[in-house]
Amino acid sequence: MSKAKPTSHSPAPSITQKYACFRLSVRPSEIHRWGVYAEEFIPKGRKVIEYTGERCNRRETAKRAGGKLNYMFTLDSYWALDGSVGGSGAEYLNHCCDPNCHAWIFRGHILYMAARDIRPGEELTIDYRFEPEVAQVKCACGATGCRGTINLRPEPKKRKAAKKTGGESSRAGKKT
C-alpha cells in the first residue's frame, strides 16, 4: 500500500451516519491515504461502525481484488463486501498491527468493535489479517510491535510427536 496523500482535487470520503454509532470523520492519514477518526470518546467493547458494501461472490471478488485500491472484506467462504460500492466509510479504517478496533461478523453483518477505549481525535485501526500465502503487503502502521507486513505470520510447522513404543520408559511413574 502506498503512503501517497490524497490530492486536493480528490473528493473527501465521508461516513454514512446511519451505520456509525459515534461521531466519526474521514481525514488524510499518516498510515495510508484516508483514515477514520473518532470525534468523541468510544468505550471499549462498543460497536463503532458497520462495514457495508456490495455483496460479491467469489468470482466477482477475484475480479475486483486485482485493482489498485481494494476495499473487499471477506464475509464468509463465499461472499465478500465491496466497500467501494455502497460503503459506509468503514472501508477507510487502516491496518495497524496494534489496532484499537476488531471485526465481528454477526448474522451476515461486519461490525467494527472498539478493542479498547478510543480517545477523540484518534485514528481508528484494525488488523487486516491478510493470509500469509497471499502477496505480502508492506505495513506502515508505526506500532511498536509492527510485523512489517499486513499479512499474518505463517504458522510454525508442527512436529509430529514421537510414538511411544511401550516398555519400561512408558510406565515410568506408574505403580503396578
VOGUNU-833712 format. One record per residue (C-alpha): residue in one letter; residue number from 1; x, y, z. Coordinates in steps of 0.25 Angstrom, whole numbers, plus 5000, padded with zeros to 4 digits. Layout:
BEGIN
   residu   num     c1     c2     c3
        A   NUM      X      Y      Z
...
This chain:
BEGIN
   residu   num     c1     c2     c3
        M     1   5000   5000   5000
        S     2   5005   5014   4997
        K     3   5006   5025   5007
        A     4   5002   5035   4996
        K     5   4994   5046   5001
        P     6   4980   5049   4995
        T     7   4981   5060   4985
        S     8   4974   5073   4987
        H     9   4965   5071   4975
        S    10   4960   5057   4980
        P    11   4947   5058   4988
        A    12   4948   5055   5002
        P    13   4941   5042   5006
        S    14   4930   5042   5017
        I    15   4924   5034   5028
        T    16   4909   5029   5026
        Q    17   4904   5033   5039
        K    18   4893   5022   5040
        Y    19   4904   5012   5041
        A    20   4912   5019   5051
        C    21   4909   5018   5066
        F    22   4919   5030   5069
        R    23   4923   5043   5062
        L    24   4934   5039   5053
        S    25   4941   5047   5041
        V    26   4950   5043   5030
        R    27   4963   5051   5028
        P    28   4976   5049   5022
        S    29   4984   5038   5030
        E    30   4999   5036   5033
        I    31   4997   5021   5031
        H    32   4991   5021   5017
        R    33   4983   5031   5009
        W    34   4970   5033   5017
        G    35   4967   5029   5031
        V    36   4955   5029   5040
        Y    37   4956   5037   5053
        A    38   4948   5037   5066
        E    39   4941   5051   5068
        E    40   4937   5047   5082
        F    41   4941   5036   5093
        I    42   4938   5022   5089
        P    43   4938   5012   5101
        K    44   4944   4998   5099
        G    45   4934   4987   5095
        R    46   4924   4997   5088
        K    47   4920   4995   5073
        V    48   4927   5007   5065
        I    49   4922   5005   5051
        E    50   4917   4994   5041
        Y    51   4925   4991   5029
        T    52   4915   4992   5017
        G    53   4917   4990   5002
        E    54   4912   4982   4990
        R    55   4911   4967   4993
        C    56   4920   4959   4983
        N    57   4922   4945   4981
        R    58   4936   4938   4980
        R    59   4937   4940   4965
        E    60   4933   4955   4965
        T    61   4942   4957   4977
        A    62   4954   4951   4970
        K    63   4952   4961   4958
        R    64   4951   4973   4967
        A    65   4962   4970   4977
        G    66   4973   4972   4966
        G    67   4970   4987   4965
        K    68   4980   4998   4970
        L    69   4971   5000   4983
        N    70   4964   4989   4989
        Y    71   4952   4990   4999
        M    72   4948   4976   4999
        F    73   4944   4970   5012
        T    74   4942   4955   5013
        L    75   4929   4952   5020
        D    76   4930   4936   5019
        S    77   4935   4925   5010
        Y    78   4926   4930   4998
        W    79   4923   4945   5000
        A    80   4931   4958   5001
        L    81   4926   4972   5003
        D    82   4932   4983   4993
        G    83   4933   4995   5002
        S    84   4936   5004   4989
        V    85   4921   5002   4985
        G    86   4911   5006   4995
        G    87   4922   5006   5007
        S    88   4918   5013   5020
        G    89   4932   5019   5021
        A    90   4937   5008   5030
        E    91   4945   5003   5018
        Y    92   4955   5015   5021
        L    93   4959   5009   5034
        N    94   4974   5006   5032
        H    95   4982   4994   5036
        C    96   4990   4994   5049
        C    97   4998   4983   5056
        D    98   4993   4988   5069
        P    99   4979   4992   5066
        N   100   4968   4999   5074
        C   101   4957   4992   5067
        H   102   4953   4978   5063
        A   103   4943   4972   5053
        W   104   4932   4964   5058
        I   105   4924   4956   5047
        F   106   4909   4954   5053
        R   107   4897   4950   5045
        G   108   4903   4954   5032
        H   109   4908   4967   5036
        I   110   4922   4972   5038
        L   111   4923   4981   5051
        Y   112   4935   4988   5055
        M   113   4936   4988   5071
        A   114   4945   4996   5080
        A   115   4956   4987   5085
        R   116   4960   4997   5095
        D   117   4956   5011   5100
        I   118   4958   5021   5088
        R   119   4961   5036   5090
        P   120   4955   5047   5082
        G   121   4964   5050   5070
        E   122   4970   5036   5070
        E   123   4970   5029   5057
        L   124   4962   5016   5057
        T   125   4970   5004   5052
        I   126   4968   4989   5050
        D   127   4977   4977   5047
        Y   128   4974   4973   5033
        R   129   4980   4959   5036
        F   130   4983   4956   5021
        E   131   4987   4941   5020
        P   132   5002   4938   5019
        E   133   5001   4931   5006
        V   134   4996   4943   4998
        A   135   5005   4954   4993
        Q   136   5012   4962   5004
        V   137   5007   4976   5006
        K   138   5017   4985   5014
        C   139   5011   4991   5027
        A   140   5013   5006   5030
        C   141   5005   5006   5044
        G   142   5017   5010   5052
        A   143   5013   5002   5064
        T   144   5023   4997   5074
        G   145   5021   4983   5071
        C   146   5019   4984   5056
        R   147   5020   4972   5048
        G   148   5025   4979   5036
        T   149   5014   4974   5027
        I   150   4999   4974   5028
        N   151   4999   4959   5025
        L   152   4999   4949   5037
        R   153   5012   4942   5040
        P   154   5012   4927   5035
        E   155   5008   4917   5046
        P   156   5021   4909   5050
        K   157   5020   4895   5045
        K   158   5017   4885   5056
        R   159   5026   4874   5058
        K   160   5020   4860   5059
        A   161   5021   4855   5073
        A   162   5030   4842   5075
        K   163   5021   4830   5076
        K   164   5023   4823   5089
        T   165   5028   4808   5087
        G   166   5024   4803   5101
        G   167   5034   4796   5110
        E   168   5038   4801   5124
        S   169   5040   4816   5120
        S   170   5025   4818   5116
        R   171   5022   4812   5130
        A   172   5030   4822   5138
        G   173   5023   4827   5150
        K   174   5012   4817   5150
        K   175   5010   4807   5161
        T   176   5008   4793   5156
